């Protein structure tokens, strides 16, 4: 079970690394605007906010990888960072876009259950 949990945690970390790239580097480019359904004007106006959000995703990536790297000693770190991802996913799903529940909250909930099992 720990191996499956760690694989899922790494996949979640990679997903958040992709979010970091989209928000910090591609936000105003056509691919970034398309991913989030943004107009060119809104993307330019919100560029700094998106970069800040991307940085926070980077912290999630670092914490998740740190927990996996520590192995069994990383239990509390995995639980904490998966909880952060889950909370952010639920909040985003309720306030921004329902699909966030499926792409962010659900994988974090499954991984958290696997870590706790």
Secondary structure in CASP SS format (residue, H / E / C, confidence):
PFRMAT SS
TARGET T0000
AUTHOR 0000-0000-0000
METHOD secondary structure of the structure
MODEL  1
X C 1.00
X H 1.00
X H 1.00
X H 1.00
X H 1.00
X H 1.00
X H 1.00
X H 1.00
X H 1.00
X H 1.00
X H 1.00
X H 1.00
X H 1.00
X H 1.00
X H 1.00
X H 1.00
X H 1.00
X H 1.00
X H 1.00
X H 1.00
X H 1.00
X H 1.00
X H 1.00
X H 1.00
X C 1.00
X C 1.00
X C 1.00
X C 1.00
X C 1.00
X H 1.00
X H 1.00
X H 1.00
X H 1.00
X H 1.00
X H 1.00
X H 1.00
X C 1.00
X C 1.00
X C 1.00
X H 1.00
X H 1.00
X H 1.00
X H 1.00
X H 1.00
X H 1.00
X C 1.00
X H 1.00
X H 1.00
X H 1.00
X H 1.00
X H 1.00
X H 1.00
X H 1.00
X H 1.00
X H 1.00
X H 1.00
X H 1.00
X H 1.00
X H 1.00
X H 1.00
X H 1.00
X H 1.00
X H 1.00
X H 1.00
X H 1.00
X H 1.00
X H 1.00
X H 1.00
X H 1.00
X C 1.00
X H 1.00
X H 1.00
X H 1.00
X H 1.00
X H 1.00
X H 1.00
X H 1.00
X H 1.00
X H 1.00
X H 1.00
X H 1.00
X H 1.00
X H 1.00
X H 1.00
X H 1.00
X H 1.00
X H 1.00
X H 1.00
X H 1.00
X H 1.00
X H 1.00
X H 1.00
X H 1.00
X H 1.00
X H 1.00
X C 1.00
X C 1.00
X C 1.00
X H 1.00
X H 1.00
X H 1.00
X H 1.00
X H 1.00
X H 1.00
X H 1.00
X H 1.00
X H 1.00
X H 1.00
X H 1.00
X H 1.00
X H 1.00
X H 1.00
X H 1.00
X H 1.00
X H 1.00
X H 1.00
X C 1.00
END
